[in-house]
Amino acid sequence: MPDATTAAEGAASKRSRSRYAWLGTAASIILFAVSLGVLWKLVQTVTWADLRKAFVDASSDQLGLAFLFVFVSYLFLTGYDALALRQLRVTVPYRITALASFTSYAVSFTLGFPLLTAGTIRYWIYSRQGLTAAKIAALTVIAGFTFWLGMGVVLGLSLIIEASQLAGLAFTSIRINQGVGLFALALVLGYLAWVSAKRRHVTIRQWRLELPGASVSLGQMVVGIGDVCAAAAVLYVLMPAGLAIGFTTFLAIYVLAAMLGIASNAPGGLGVFEATILLALSSLPREQVLGSLLLFRICYYVVPFVTALAMLGAYEIVKRAGRSRGDP
């Protein structure tokens, strides 16, 4: 009875995947709930007057630098899609790539559920360029590899270089920080060696995706590093003047907070990200750090989100106007 046996194995595999999916969801909810509790505990002593003062104290130079780094970060994000399209051997004008990348990330960062929000926007734009749903899904996966390669390198290097100072901030040991840093770098280098040896692919439910080779993977790593560093710089320049840690140390804190935020599945890591930063920078006045975090949310999430909605509206108007004139 091979057919019955195969069916039984398939059902058991499906139940196993479902069980592990629930475990992942439960872990995300627990992480989010614990982080909200920690955040609530940390901000209980902060008043609205303190927050208003933190906002007012931000100089025009700080805001100018913050928006400059926002621009640089989102510019690097367009490289995620550009490299993915190169891997898929698809030619799309850069202006379309930049539009799809910027708007999909700006919306998904704010609303969360990136597979739904970012995927919908990418499909809306790229399908008009002749890309199939399968190609767009593959693009999304490859772009995700770009992000994690950059995060892995930045986390590894910053943990190794600033192991001593981070030990005092995170209540760990120098050896633990160096060990985690070396492990992160080893994973990235191992992946690069793996895809360099020969063409690799992953298969997900009969869907086959060819992974980028060495040259594209190195490009992904550079683009990912640039994006992460620029995003961290946005928050760094908004921090109060008393911040006595270097950018490399701050970078490790930022990456850890961002990774925990991603693990929580909360939109933009809301709550989890802030709680991690506040704990790591507990030596600074809490109201000032919280004010900087709120400013960061406005600069990096709210302003790009509103801009993306305006750009999508303008794009649709232009396309409809073109169709009414009979343009292709």
Secondary structure, 3 states (H helix, E strand, C coil): CHHHHHHHHHHHHHHHHHHHHHHHHHHHHHHHHHHHHHHHHHHCCCCHHHHHHHHHHCCHHHHHHHHHHHHHHHHHHHHHHHHHHHHCCCCCCHHHHHHHHHHHHHHHHHHCCHHHHHHHHHHHHHHHHCCCHHHHHHHHHHHHHHHHHHHHHHHHHHHHHCHHHHHHHHCCCHHHHHHHHHHHHHHHHHHHHHHHHCCCEEEECCEEEECCCHHHHHHHHHHHHHHHHHHHHHHHHHCCCCCCCCHHHHHHHHHHHHHHHHHHCCHHHCCHHHHHHHHHCCCCCHHHHHHHHHHHHHHHHHHHHHHHHHHHHHHHHHHHHHHHCCCC
